[in-house]
Each structure stands twice: as structure tokens, then as C-alpha cells.
Amino acid sequence: MKKLFILVIATVCTLASMATDYSGRLTVTVNGETSSQDGVNISVTPDGNTYTLTLNNFILNDGETMIPVGNIVLSGVNGTTSGEVTALAVNRDINITAGDAAGVESWMGPLLGIVPINMVARFTGDYLVTSIDIDMQASIGQTIHVLFSNDTQGTHAAKFQLPNGDFEGWKASSGEPDRWHGFKSAKGSWASMAKGTLASSAEVRPGSAGSKSAVVTSGSILGVINNGTMTNGQLQAGSTAAANTANHSEMNKSATATDKNGDPFYMPIYAKPDAIKLWLKFSQGTASSAYPYATVSTIIFDGSYYQDPEDKTYTNVAAKAGDQKITTGGWRELDLPFDYDSYAANQASAEAILITVSTNATPGKGSNGDKVWVDDMTLVYRADITGIALKNSALEGFTFDADQHHYDLTYEGDFALTADDFDVTVDGRSAIVVKNVEDLGNGNYRVAIAAVTPDLLTGNLYTYNFNKKRITGDVTGDGLVNVADVNALVSIILGLSEKNELADVNGDGVVNVADINALVSIILGK
């Protein structure tokens, strides 16, 4: 029975994803137990600014049991598009209808009744990821967490990361980590004489799933220290004076040069990361109290020529992150936030990223044999909702980074809601915010607010139920108690109108003549 419900809920989640004919993996977690299946199909049909998500003739299969579930349709789901990514969010109850696949005699879906879901999904033309929390405590005593993705190879997510950021790829033709460069691939009149090295190391950071890291080592030539340096751009060794800016790393999207693997000395980005993380270890060949620091420097810019260190003021910079005071010690994880605000006046687009790691923050200083190991370098994209305001007032009870992501609010009086009434603040430069407001009638609303990252990996969802405070005797739900309510109640009792929750005036759980008497007493002020 437990497997049955796991599979049924998985169906619901599948539907929640969107795009035309996505086929991917569905993972369902219930009370810490996880099951998954491949080949689950989801389709989505755009209709203006909304989307209809459809799953027809869905049959769940856990490898042991096949369970026909049926048709799932979510229509009119609001979406927000930024760049190539569209995000959807919804907080809704749905009914699963019977399918029509040949050979299937009965479908489980219609037997489930109303199935509540909270869903946030994000998709491109080719890739879809959706996550769903389904609170089934009332029916089966379980909370179900569902994840669907057709990016099982990480193709889309990798687009927003640094190629070979784990430094596991080393082609024999290069002698340098793939897409990363040292003096072996440097240019300039002094490149062949530089003694700083870049090599593979078996020393990896704690908990690493890989077997390699990159290590840069300083050298000495003619008594001058050559800092060990690694970059994803290209090194230029243009001067014997270490501090001369003719010695630098550089990047330019119009440059045609490639490394020995045929890769360009250029690394594009497709969104604005919030931070860069990396693992690093630093040791000095000879202790130098005057120059004890290694350095990491990262620049996001528009892709036109840029060099680090700068030889002039560059106005094509969008953001910088770095640390020029990395002290000696064992492996540690650095979390370096990008500073966009200081470069906002440049109005530069974020199209490329230049990263440079060096054994010393001061050119030509440090000591012979200084070493910096680097492992698992990643870009961080955040989508943390830090504030939600309704009509310029902060919503009651909302707390950022709390376990609670669902709220029930009661209000009095008229209270029409639209998505534009909500202001959302989010920690995430490239986060996409989507707001979905559904009118349930009688002054009640369901609201879903989500933020997702462009790499599709993260989606944060907050849901709200806005319930209009019930006025005893207000059968029509118009905020007044008068003769119109008596007429409405009589119509309900006679079966001429559909019963609603406001018709039980005396609260005894039954709608009958006793409610008419109670209503008349209210109107007469008794």
C-alpha cells in the first residue's frame, strides 16, 4: 500500500513539470525512503502568460508493480520567463481522472479524491526540473517529496558551471588541466623562461569524490621569484620585472588562439553567479612574514579584452570576487561573494569570467617553492526569498530561512488579490521570481510564490492560504447578514442551490430548518 501511494503521488508531481514531451527521471521520497523511475513523460502547453501541464494515461512502475493512475491536468498556471528559463509555481488541489489507454480496465487516480500539491518548476526549451511537496498527512499520514528532471546528465546545469572545475580532466597533449592554463601555454617573450609550474596532484580536499587537484608552485629565475599561477584565461609573460603589468592573465572573446587541446582561452557565463566557491591549501617554501599571502582573483566582464592585474581602468567589468590574504594552512573552503554594486556604473553585461590563482598576492615576492592546491571550484547561484510584502506591508509570520514555508492567514472585509499585490525580495542576482494567485471564491485565495535559479537546480517555494473571516449567518458571503441570506439558505435546504460552508449557521454540522431559525434570530438581533 505504501508503494502504491508513493507511485500515485509521483504521478501528481510529474504533471507539475512543464514543456512539450519531456521524458526524464522521477524521484519520490516518503519518510526518508526514496524510489525513482526513468522514462516518465510530461508535456506542457503555453496559453498566453499561463501554461497547462498535462499527463495522460500515466502508469506508475516501481519495477515490481504497475499501477494505472490516469490523467492529470493543471491549467492556467502562471509563468515568469527570464532569458531562456521559465518558472512556474502553484499551490492547488487536483483531481486525477481516468485515462483511456487500451488494455487498462481500472484507474487508481479517481479513487484518490482531491490531491493537494505545492509545486515549483523551471524549464527551458530542452530541460525541465520540478520539485513538489505533497502533504498527505490527513489521508495516509505521510508527506511526499517529489523531484522530476530530464537533465539527468547535467547538461543544462553544466552550462552554468566552470568546465573542469573539479580538475579531474588532464589530457596528455596539454600537461595542464583541461580549460586551465599555466606558463606552458603562456605567450610573451619571457614565457619559455618562467619557472612557476602547474601540475596535477593526488592531494584532494576532504570528502572529495575525485582523485586529483591542481597545484601551482613558484620558481626562481635570476634571483626573481616567479609566482606559480593558474588561470582559465591565458598568461602573458611580457617583462622580467615581476610587478610589470605586462605579466598578467587575460581573456578576450574575439581572440582566436587555442590551447593544445584546441580549447579557447575564454570562458563564457550565461547568468550572474552570486559567489564562487573553491577548496584551497597553501604552503610556503620559505616562511616570509613580509609576503605571506596567496591570492584568488575572479572578474566577471562583458567578454571584450580584460587583463588581471589591470594596466588601466577597465569599464567592461560587471563584478569581482577574490581573496588576497590567503594564509598558509590545510584544506579550507573559500566562499567568495561577487561584488556587483561597486561596478554597477559600468553597466557591463556578464558574459565572461576570468579566474586567476597565484602563490603570492604580490608579484615576484613570496619564496621559491610556494604551493597552492586548488580543488572543486564552483559557481554559486542563489534563489533565497528573504521577504514577502502584500500591498507594501510585510506578511505576518514570514521568516526567511525557517522550516515553515506554508502560512494560513485570515482577514476581514473585502480583499481582492492579484500577483501584482505581492512584492518579493530575493537573494540571488539571477533568480527568477514567479507569483501565482488563484481565486477560490467566497473571498478565499491560494498563493504560491517561488524563486528559482537559472541552472534549474534550486527552487524555493512559499505558499499562502488567504481565508476570509466567516461572518455567522452570511450565507451569501457578501459580508452582510440580511434577508438575502434567508432566501439563499432556503434555496439550499430545498436542494435548489449548492450547499456551502456558510449555510450551517448554528454550527451543528447539519443544514436544516434549525439554521433558518438561527439566522432569523441573528437578523432580529436576538
TORLO-619882 format. One line per field, with one value per residue (C-alpha): residue in one letter; x, y, z. Coordinates in steps of 0.25 Angstrom, whole numbers, plus 2048, in hexadecimal, padded with zeros to 3 digits. Layout:
BEGIN
code a;...
u X;...
v Y;...
w Z;...
This chain:
BEGIN
code m;k;k;l;f;i;l;v;i;a;t;v;c;t;l;a;s;m;a;t;d;y;s;g;r;l;t;v;t;v;n;g;e;t;s;s;q;d;g;v;n;i;s;v;t;p;d;g;n;t;y;t;l;t;l;n;n;f;i;l;n;d;g;e;t;m;i;p;v;g;n;i;v;l;s;g;v;n;g;t;t;s;g;e;v;t;a;l;a;v;n;r;d;i;n;i;t;a;g;d;a;a;g;v;e;s;w;m;g;p;l;l;g;i;v;p;i;n;m;v;a;r;f;t;g;d;y;l;v;t;s;i;d;i;d;m;q;a;s;i;g;q;t;i;h;v;l;f;s;n;d;t;q;g;t;h;a;a;k;f;q;l;p;n;g;d;f;e;g;w;k;a;s;s;g;e;p;d;r;w;h;g;f;k;s;a;k;g;s;w;a;s;m;a;k;g;t;l;a;s;s;a;e;v;r;p;g;s;a;g;s;k;s;a;v;v;t;s;g;s;i;l;g;v;i;n;n;g;t;m;t;n;g;q;l;q;a;g;s;t;a;a;a;n;t;a;n;h;s;e;m;n;k;s;a;t;a;t;d;k;n;g;d;p;f;y;m;p;i;y;a;k;p;d;a;i;k;l;w;l;k;f;s;q;g;t;a;s;s;a;y;p;y;a;t;v;s;t;i;i;f;d;g;s;y;y;q;d;p;e;d;k;t;y;t;n;v;a;a;k;a;g;d;q;k;i;t;t;g;g;w;r;e;l;d;l;p;f;d;y;d;s;y;a;a;n;q;a;s;a;e;a;i;l;i;t;v;s;t;n;a;t;p;g;k;g;s;n;g;d;k;v;w;v;d;d;m;t;l;v;y;r;a;d;i;t;g;i;a;l;k;n;s;a;l;e;g;f;t;f;d;a;d;q;h;h;y;d;l;t;y;e;g;d;f;a;l;t;a;d;d;f;d;v;t;v;d;g;r;s;a;i;v;v;k;n;v;e;d;l;g;n;g;n;y;r;v;a;i;a;a;v;t;p;d;l;l;t;g;n;l;y;t;y;n;f;n;k;k;r;i;t;g;d;v;t;g;d;g;l;v;n;v;a;d;v;n;a;l;v;s;i;i;l;g;l;s;e;k;n;e;l;a;d;v;n;g;d;g;v;v;n;v;a;d;i;n;a;l;v;s;i;i;l;g;k
u 800;80B;812;804;803;811;80F;802;808;813;809;804;812;814;809;80E;81A;819;81E;819;81D;827;82C;834;836;82C;831;828;82B;822;826;835;833;836;831;833;830;834;82C;821;81B;816;810;80C;804;806;7FA;7FE;804;7FF;802;7FA;802;7FD;800;7F7;7F5;800;804;80E;818;821;828;81F;811;80A;7FF;7F6;7F4;7ED;7EC;7F2;7EF;7F3;7EE;7F0;7FE;805;813;81F;82A;838;841;83F;839;82A;826;818;813;805;7FE;7F2;7E9;7E7;7DE;7E4;7DB;7DA;7E3;7DF;7EB;7E8;7E8;7E6;7DA;7DA;7E2;7E6;7E6;7D7;7D7;7E0;7D7;7DE;7ED;7F4;801;80B;813;81F;824;82E;831;838;835;83C;83D;833;835;829;828;81B;818;80B;805;7FD;7FC;7ED;7EB;7F7;7FF;80B;812;817;823;824;82E;82E;839;83D;84B;850;85E;85F;860;858;85E;86C;869;869;876;885;88A;893;891;894;8A1;89F;8A2;8B0;8B3;8C1;8C3;8C1;8C9;8BF;8B1;8A7;8A2;8AC;8BA;8C7;8D4;8D5;8CA;8CE;8D2;8DD;8EC;8EF;8E4;8EE;8F7;8ED;8EF;8E1;8DA;8CC;8CB;8C1;8C1;8BB;8B9;8AA;8A1;89A;88E;891;88B;897;8A5;8AC;8AE;8B7;8C3;8CB;8D9;8E2;8F0;8FC;904;90F;90C;8FE;8F2;8E8;8DB;8D4;8C8;8BB;8B0;8A5;8AA;8B8;8C4;8CD;8DB;8E0;8EA;8F6;8F0;8E7;8DE;8DD;8CE;8D4;8D3;8C5;8B9;8B0;8A3;89C;891;896;8A3;8A5;8B1;8AE;8B6;8BC;8AE;8A8;8A0;89F;8A6;898;88D;87E;874;865;860;865;86A;869;876;882;886;893;89B;8A9;8B6;8C3;8D1;8DD;8EB;8F2;8EA;8E8;8E2;8E2;8DB;8D3;8C6;8C1;8B6;8AA;8A4;897;891;884;884;87E;887;88F;89E;8A2;8AF;8B2;8B9;8B4;8BC;8B1;8A3;89A;88B;887;887;87A;87F;88B;88D;89A;8A3;8B1;8B4;8B4;8BD;8C5;8BE;8B6;8AA;89F;893;892;885;887;87B;87B;87A;871;86D;87B;87B;86C;870;877;86A;872;86C;870;875;883;88A;89A;89F;8AE;8B4;8C2;8CC;8CE;8C6;8D2;8D9;8E7;8E6;8E4;8EE;8F3;8EB;8DE;8D2;8C3;8BA;8AC;8A0;891;88F;880;877;86C;85E;854;845;842;835;839;82C;81D;815;806;801;80E;80C;815;80D;80A;813;81C;82A;836;83E;833;82E;820;81C;80D;804;7F5;7F0;7E2;7DD;7D1;7C9;7CB;7D9;7DB;7E9;7F2;800;804;800;80C;81A;825;833;83D;84C;850;855;850;844;837;82A;81D;80F;803;7F5;7E9;7DB;7D4;7C7;7C0;7CC;7D6;7E3;7EF;7FC;809;816;823;831;83A;848;84C;853;846;84C;845;837;831;822;819;80A;7FF;7F0;7E9;7DB;7D0;7CB;7BE;7B2;7A8;79B;7A2;79D;79F;7AD;7AB;7AF;7A1;797;788;77C;784;78B;77E;77A;787;786;778;77D;788;77F;775;780;77F;78D;79A;79E;7A9;7B1;7A9;79C;79E;79A;799;7A5;79F;7A5;797;790;781;775;77D;787;77B;777;785;787;77A;77E;78B;784;77A;786;782
v 800;809;807;80A;818;81B;818;81F;82C;82B;82C;839;83E;83A;842;84E;84F;856;856;84E;840;840;832;830;82B;82B;82A;829;82A;826;825;824;819;81C;816;81A;816;81B;81D;826;82F;83D;847;856;85F;86E;877;886;888;87B;86C;85F;854;846;838;82E;81F;81F;811;811;806;803;7F7;7EE;7F3;7FB;804;80B;819;821;82F;83B;849;857;862;871;870;87E;87E;888;888;88D;88B;87C;877;877;875;870;86F;86A;866;85F;853;84A;83E;833;82E;820;81E;817;80E;801;7F5;7FD;7F9;802;80E;812;821;823;81B;825;831;83E;83E;84B;84F;85A;85B;863;860;866;863;867;862;855;853;852;851;851;84F;84C;84B;844;844;837;837;837;82B;822;828;82B;837;834;83C;83A;83F;83D;840;83D;843;836;838;846;84C;859;85B;859;865;86E;868;869;85E;854;85B;84F;84E;83F;841;841;83E;838;842;84E;84B;855;853;854;862;867;86D;870;874;868;86F;87D;887;893;894;88E;883;878;87C;87D;873;873;866;860;851;846;842;836;83E;841;849;841;839;83B;831;833;82F;83B;84A;855;85A;867;868;875;875;87E;883;88D;88E;893;88B;886;885;877;87C;875;87B;878;883;884;888;893;894;8A1;8A6;8A2;8AB;8A3;8AF;8B4;8B2;8AD;8A0;89C;893;898;894;899;893;898;891;885;87E;870;867;85A;853;85C;864;873;87B;880;87C;881;882;883;889;891;888;88D;887;87E;872;86A;861;866;863;86C;869;872;86C;876;87E;88C;895;8A1;89A;88E;88E;886;88C;889;893;892;89C;89C;8A5;8A7;89E;8A9;8A9;8A9;8A6;8A4;8AB;8B7;8C1;8CB;8CE;8C4;8C7;8BA;8B4;8AF;8A9;8A4;89A;895;894;89A;895;886;881;874;868;85C;85A;864;868;876;87D;88A;893;89B;8AA;8AF;8BC;8C3;8C1;8C4;8D1;8CA;8C4;8B8;8AB;89E;895;890;88C;88D;886;886;87F;883;87E;88D;899;8A2;89F;89A;898;88C;881;876;86A;871;868;869;85D;860;856;856;865;868;874;876;87B;87E;880;883;88A;894;89C;89C;8A8;8AA;8B7;8BD;8B6;8AB;89E;899;88D;88D;889;887;87A;874;866;86C;86E;86E;878;879;888;88D;89A;8A3;8AB;8AC;8A7;8A5;89F;89F;89B;8AA;8AC;8A4;8AA;89F;8A1;897;894;88F;898;88F;889;889;88C;887;88A;883;887;87F;884;878;880;886;88F;884;883;87A;880;879;882;87B;87F;876;876;877;869;863;85D;865;869;86F;86F;877;874;87C;87A;887;884;88E;88E;888;890;887;888;88E;882;88A;88E;89D;8A2;8A5;89D;8A0;89B;897;88D;887;885;87F;875;871;86E;865;85D;85B;856;861;867;860;85F;868;868;875;86E;867;873;86C;864;857;850;84F;859;859;862;864;86C;875;877;87B;884;88C;88D;894;89D;8A1;8A4;899
w 800;803;7F6;7EF;7F6;7F2;7E4;7E3;7E9;7DF;7D4;7DA;7DA;7CC;7C8;7CF;7C6;7B8;7AA;79E;79F;7AA;7AD;7BA;7C8;7D3;7E1;7ED;7FB;806;815;811;807;7F8;7EB;7DD;7CF;7C1;7B5;7BB;7B1;7B4;7AA;7AB;7A2;7A3;7A2;7A3;7B0;7B6;7B4;7B4;7B9;7B5;7B8;7B0;7B3;7BD;7C2;7CE;7CF;7DA;7D4;7DB;7DA;7CE;7D3;7C9;7CF;7C4;7BE;7C6;7C1;7C7;7BF;7C0;7C7;7C7;7C2;7C2;7B8;7B9;7AE;7A9;7B7;7BA;7C9;7CD;7DB;7E0;7ED;7E9;7EC;7DF;7DB;7D3;7C8;7C2;7B5;7A8;7A5;79F;7A8;7B5;7BC;7C8;7CC;7DB;7D9;7DA;7E7;7EE;7EE;7F0;7F0;7F5;7EF;7F1;7E4;7DF;7D1;7C8;7B9;7AC;79E;7A1;7B0;7BB;7CA;7D4;7E3;7EB;7F9;7FB;809;80B;81A;81A;811;812;81D;814;80E;800;7F9;7EA;7E0;7D1;7C8;7BA;7BB;7C1;7BA;7C0;7B2;7B5;7C3;7BE;7B5;7C1;7C7;7C5;7BB;7C3;7D0;7D7;7D0;7CD;7BE;7B9;7AA;7A7;79C;7A5;7B2;7B9;7BE;7B3;7B1;7BB;7B8;7BE;7B7;7AE;7A5;7A9;79E;79F;79D;7AB;7AB;7A8;7B3;7BE;7C9;7D0;7CD;7CD;7CF;7D3;7E2;7E9;7F5;7F5;7FE;80A;805;7F6;7ED;7E3;7E3;7DE;7E1;7DB;7E1;7DD;7E2;7E2;7DC;7DB;7CF;7D0;7DF;7DC;7E1;7D6;7DD;7DA;7D2;7CC;7C4;7BB;7B2;7AC;7B3;7AD;7B2;7AB;7B5;7BE;7C9;7D0;7D4;7C6;7C1;7B4;7BD;7BF;7BB;7B0;7A9;79C;795;788;789;780;788;78E;797;794;795;78B;796;796;7A1;7A4;7AE;7AB;7B6;7B4;7C1;7CD;7D7;7E6;7EA;7E7;7F0;7F0;7F9;7FB;802;803;808;806;802;80C;816;812;81C;813;808;80E;805;7F9;7F1;7E9;7DF;7D7;7CD;7C6;7BA;7AC;7A5;79E;7A1;7B0;7B8;7C6;7CC;7C5;7BD;7BD;7C2;7BB;7B9;7B4;7C2;7C8;7D5;7DC;7E7;7EE;7FA;7FA;808;808;813;814;819;815;80C;80E;806;802;7FF;7F7;7F4;7E8;7E9;7DE;7E5;7E4;7D5;7D2;7CC;7C1;7BC;7B7;7B3;7BA;7AE;7B2;7BF;7C1;7CD;7D2;7DD;7E2;7EC;7F1;7F1;7EE;7E0;7E2;7F1;7FA;7F9;7F0;7F1;7F6;7F2;7F1;7EF;7E9;7E8;7E5;7E1;7DE;7DB;7E5;7E1;7EC;7EC;7FB;7FD;808;809;804;805;802;7FD;804;811;815;816;824;829;81D;822;818;819;822;821;81F;810;811;818;81B;81C;820;81C;81D;813;804;800;7F1;7EE;7E1;7DF;7DE;7EC;7F1;7F2;7F3;7F7;7F4;7F6;7E8;7DD;7D2;7DA;7D3;7DB;7D8;7DF;7DD;7E3;7E2;7E6;7ED;7EE;7FB;7FD;7FF;7F7;7F5;7F3;7EE;7EE;7E9;7E5;7DC;7D7;7C8;7C9;7CD;7D9;7E4;7E6;7F3;7F5;7FF;7FF;806;808;80A;811;812;821;821;826;82D;824;818;80F;802;806;803;810;815;81D;818;811;805;80D;812;803;800;80C;808;7FA;7FF;808;7FD;7F4;7EA;7ED;7F1;7FF;804;812;816;815;823;82B;838;836;839;82D;826;81D;820;825;832;82B;825;834;838;82C;82F;83D;839;82F;83A;844;84D
